Amino acid sequence: MKLEKIYKHRAVRKTGRIMKYTFLVFAFFCLFLFAISFTTGPFWIYYWLGTTNSGITEKPESIIILGGGGMPSESGLIRCYYAAELASAFPEASIIIALPGEREDTGSSVTKMQKELELRNIKETRIRIESSGTNTRAQALNIKKEYPWFTNEYVVIVTSPEHMYRSVLTFRKAGFEKIGGFPAFEQAIEADILFDDGLLGGRKYIPEVGNSVQLRYQFWNHLKYEIMILREFFAIGYYKLKGWI
């Protein structure tokens, strides 16, 4: 009985140490993420994900829009914007929207994405839909199955920057021989957004931030980039382990 208590006590102490070290590692990791959010590091990693394996090297014969969130959504609308710009530049290219949903449902996101392209003067006859794939791997395989000749054509993917690296590798693995990418980067506002706190009134003892774009916007944007980057690196690792890239 006494030995049993000793072993139980040791097990509790061992579990406590593991939890302690796990918490410390997590705390240092969070502190590290917080610190580098004051640098340009997160942006350049985000930029690398968007530009590596992307670019357009020849006239695209098809444009594939990988659906983001629902419609309307930030990712869905910006991908439609870039896809329409690309489709206007190459009017002979066909367009495929890859987004889960019901084609016949006028309220579905995939139908709304098609309507968004039509609002941007892209003819309905150019647009095709792949609405059954629920991840990038499935979408690549489904497009290959439904349009097998695409694997020999030059195809350009339109998707969010953080998703571009994995998307191109996934389509290559699925058998698409010639493929490029057109990342849907956000654009910074052109206007000068600095302001003088003193001219706007308010409490004088609160620190002024009007002349600090870093504190007002860049720091928070970099924290957002870090979340997207972490999520995407986990996804890349999973796809690599599965043999999908």
C-alpha positions in Angstrom: 0.0 0.0 0.0 2.8 2.3 0.9 4.7 1.5 -2.4 1.5 2.2 -4.3 1.2 5.7 -2.7 4.9 6.4 -3.6 4.4 5.4 -7.2 1.2 7.5 -7.4 3.0 10.5 -5.9 5.8 10.1 -8.5 3.3 9.9 -11.3 1.6 13.1 -10.1 4.9 14.9 -9.9 5.9 13.7 -13.4 2.6 14.8 -14.8 3.0 18.2 -13.1 6.5 18.7 -14.6 5.2 17.8 -18.1 2.4 20.3 -17.8 4.7 22.9 -16.4 7.2 22.6 -19.3 4.4 22.4 -21.8 3.0 25.6 -20.5 6.4 27.3 -20.5 7.1 26.2 -24.1 3.6 27.5 -25.2 4.2 30.8 -23.3 7.6 31.4 -24.9 6.1 30.5 -28.3 3.4 33.1 -27.8 5.9 35.7 -26.7 8.0 35.0 -29.8 5.0 35.5 -32.0 4.1 38.7 -30.2 7.7 40.0 -30.6 8.1 39.3 -34.3 4.7 40.9 -35.0 6.6 44.2 -34.6 8.9 43.2 -37.4 8.3 42.7 -41.2 8.9 39.0 -40.8 5.3 37.8 -40.9 4.6 39.8 -44.1 7.6 38.4 -45.9 6.6 34.8 -45.0 3.1 35.5 -46.2 4.5 37.1 -49.4 6.7 34.0 -49.9 3.7 31.7 -49.7 1.9 33.8 -52.3 4.7 34.2 -54.8 6.6 30.9 -54.7 5.4 28.6 -57.5 3.1 31.4 -58.8 3.4 33.8 -61.7 2.2 33.6 -65.3 4.7 32.5 -67.9 2.5 32.1 -70.9 -1.0 32.7 -72.2 -3.4 30.8 -69.9 -6.0 28.5 -71.6 -7.9 28.0 -68.3 -8.3 29.9 -65.1 -9.2 28.0 -61.9 -10.7 30.0 -59.0 -10.4 28.1 -55.7 -13.3 29.1 -53.5 -12.5 30.6 -50.1 -15.3 31.2 -47.6 -18.9 31.8 -48.4 -20.3 34.5 -50.7 -20.1 37.3 -49.9 -16.8 37.0 -48.0 -13.5 38.8 -48.0 -11.7 35.8 -49.6 -14.5 35.0 -52.1 -14.9 38.6 -53.3 -11.2 39.3 -53.7 -10.6 36.1 -55.6 -13.5 37.0 -58.0 -11.9 40.4 -58.5 -8.5 39.0 -59.5 -10.1 36.3 -61.6 -12.1 38.8 -63.5 -9.1 40.9 -64.1 -7.2 37.9 -65.4 -10.2 36.7 -67.5 -10.4 40.2 -69.1 -6.8 40.2 -70.0 -7.1 36.7 -71.6 -10.6 36.6 -73.1 -10.2 33.2 -74.7 -9.5 31.4 -71.4 -12.2 29.3 -69.8 -13.0 29.7 -66.1 -13.6 27.1 -63.5 -15.0 27.9 -60.1 -14.1 25.2 -57.5 -16.3 25.7 -54.5 -18.6 23.2 -52.8 -22.3 23.9 -53.2 -25.5 23.3 -55.2 -25.3 24.5 -58.8 -29.1 24.8 -59.1 -29.5 26.8 -55.8 -29.5 30.5 -56.7 -28.6 31.3 -53.1 -25.5 29.1 -52.9 -22.1 30.5 -52.6 -20.9 28.9 -55.8 -23.8 30.4 -57.7 -23.1 33.8 -56.1 -19.5 33.6 -57.1 -20.5 32.9 -60.7 -22.9 35.9 -60.6 -20.1 38.1 -59.2 -17.9 37.2 -62.3 -20.8 38.0 -64.6 -21.2 41.4 -62.9 -17.6 42.0 -63.9 -18.5 41.4 -67.6 -17.4 37.7 -67.7 -19.8 35.8 -70.0 -21.7 32.9 -68.4 -20.6 30.7 -71.4 -17.0 30.9 -70.2 -17.7 29.7 -66.7 -17.7 26.1 -65.5 -18.2 24.8 -62.0 -16.7 22.1 -59.9 -18.9 22.0 -56.8 -18.2 18.6 -55.2 -14.6 18.9 -53.9 -14.3 20.0 -50.3 -10.5 20.5 -50.2 -7.7 21.4 -52.6 -6.8 17.8 -53.3 -10.4 16.8 -54.1 -10.9 19.8 -56.3 -7.7 19.0 -58.3 -8.7 15.4 -58.8 -12.3 16.3 -59.7 -11.3 18.9 -62.3 -8.8 16.4 -63.8 -11.6 13.8 -64.0 -14.2 16.1 -65.5 -11.8 18.0 -67.8 -8.9 15.7 -68.5 -7.5 17.8 -71.3 -6.7 20.5 -68.8 -3.7 18.5 -67.6 -1.9 19.3 -70.9 -3.0 23.0 -71.1 -1.5 26.0 -69.3 -3.7 26.6 -66.3 -3.6 29.5 -63.8 -4.9 29.2 -60.2 -6.5 32.2 -58.5 -6.5 31.9 -54.7 -5.5 33.7 -51.5 -1.7 34.3 -51.1 -1.2 32.0 -48.1 -3.0 29.2 -50.1 -1.0 29.5 -53.3 2.1 27.5 -52.5 0.1 24.4 -51.5 -2.4 24.8 -54.3 0.1 24.8 -57.1 2.0 21.8 -55.6 -1.3 19.9 -55.2 -2.4 20.4 -58.8 1.0 19.4 -60.0 0.9 16.2 -58.0 -2.6 15.5 -59.4 -1.1 15.6 -62.9 -1.4 19.2 -64.2 1.8 19.6 -66.1 1.7 23.3 -66.8 0.4 25.5 -64.1 0.8 29.0 -62.8 -0.7 31.1 -60.0 -2.2 34.5 -59.6 -2.3 35.4 -55.8 -5.1 37.6 -54.6 -3.1 40.0 -52.5 -4.9 42.9 -50.7 -3.8 46.4 -51.7 -2.9 49.1 -49.2 -4.8 52.3 -49.2 -3.2 55.1 -51.1 -4.2 58.0 -48.8 -2.1 59.3 -46.0 -3.8 58.0 -42.9 -1.7 59.8 -40.3 -3.5 62.3 -38.0 -2.8 64.7 -35.2 -4.4 63.5 -32.0 -4.3 66.9 -30.4 -6.5 68.5 -33.1 -9.3 65.9 -32.4 -9.7 66.7 -28.8 -10.2 64.1 -26.1 -8.2 63.2 -23.0 -4.6 64.6 -23.0 -3.1 61.9 -20.8 -3.8 59.1 -23.3 -0.7 58.4 -25.5 -1.0 59.7 -29.0 -1.0 57.1 -31.8 -2.0 59.1 -34.8 1.5 59.2 -36.3 2.2 55.4 -35.7 0.9 53.3 -38.5 2.9 50.4 -37.0 0.9 50.4 -33.8 -2.4 51.2 -35.4 -2.4 48.7 -38.3 0.8 46.8 -39.1 1.2 45.1 -35.7 -2.4 43.8 -35.9 -2.0 42.8 -39.5 1.1 40.9 -38.7 -0.6 39.0 -35.9 -3.3 38.0 -38.5 -0.6 36.9 -40.9 1.0 34.7 -38.2 -2.3 32.9 -37.7 -2.7 32.3 -41.4 0.9 31.2 -41.8 0.7 28.7 -38.9 -2.5 27.2 -40.2 -1.1 26.9 -43.7 2.2 25.3 -42.6 0.2 22.7 -40.7 -1.8 22.1 -43.8 1.3 21.8 -46.0 2.8 19.3 -43.5 -0.4 17.3 -43.6 -0.5 17.3 -47.4 3.2 16.3 -47.5 2.6 13.4 -45.1 -0.4 12.2 -47.1 1.6 12.3 -50.4 -0.7 15.0 -51.9 2.2 17.4 -52.7 
